[in-house]
């Protein structure tokens, strides 16, 4: 699942929210949190911004010794690598608003 890198390789544009949620669940996020984050990111970011986030996430996962695990910090750090300041802001808002920060995925 690490190869999908947060599921944001959105070519074909198949429901971005569902792709994001599915990938986050694969990394250990709770299903309700994953869906919430996916819904919020789809609602607040453009397709281009989501694709930038996907590329940043893939780059951040390259060479990772724990490719099946994604922490909240990893997710936020990948978003911060995107040059568009709205992307990390919306990722942080989604993580906070969906309870990811207060109930992070199990390691």
N, C-alpha and C positions, 0 to 999 in steps of 0.2 A: 504494500500500500504506500510505502514511502515514495515510490516513483510518481505518484499522483501529486505529491507535494501540495497538500491542502486542497486538492481537487480543483485547483483554479486554472487548469489548462482548459479553458472554456471554448475551445474551437467547436463549432457546431452549436454552441449556445444552448445546450440542454439544461434547463432549469438550474441556473448558477447556485441558488440557495440549496438545492438538494445535493449538488456535487460537493459544495463546501461542507455541508453537514455530514455526508457520508465519509468524507476524508477525515474530518475531525474525530468522528466516532472510531475510525480505524486507528487513530492515535491515542485512544483511551478517554476521550471526552464523553460525557454523559449524552445520550441521545437528545434529551430536551435542550441541553445547553448548545449542542452542535446545531440543531435546527434553528434555535434562537439566533445564534451568531450568523448562520447562513442567511436567514431572513433579513437581519439588520444590515449585513454587508451588501446584499443584493439591492436592498431598498435605498441605501445611502451612497453607494459607489457605482460608477459607470462600469460598463463591460471592460473598457480599456484599463481602468484602475484595478479591477479584479484581475485582469491578465497580468498587470505589473506586479501585483501582490503574489500571484502564482509563480512568476519567474523568480522573484526575490526569495520565495519560500523554497523553491527547488535549489537555488544557488546556496541557500543556507544549509540545506540538508546534505549537499555533496560532501562526501568524506566523513559523514557523521558516524561515530562508532555505535550509536543507538538509533538506527534509522526507523525503528518501529515505535519510537517514543517521541512525543512532541510535548514540550512543556508550554505553559502559558508564556513564560519568558521567551522561548524560542519563537512563538507565534508573534509576539509583540516586536521582537528584534527583527524578524523578517519584514514586518510591516514598516519598521523604521528605515529599512534599507531602500524603500521606494522613495524616489525624489519628490513625489507629490505629497505635500504636507497633510492633505485630507485623509490619505490612506491610513497612516498610523493613528491618527486621531479617531477615525471611525472604528478601527480594530480595537483600540483601547475602550472606546465607548461600548462596543458590542460585548467585549469580554466582561466589563463591569456590569453592564445592564442585564446580562444573561447569567450572572452568578459564577462565571468562570474564575474570577479572581478570588471569590470567597469559598468556592468549592472546586478546586482544581482537579484535573484528571489524576487518577491513581498512577503511581510510578511503577 
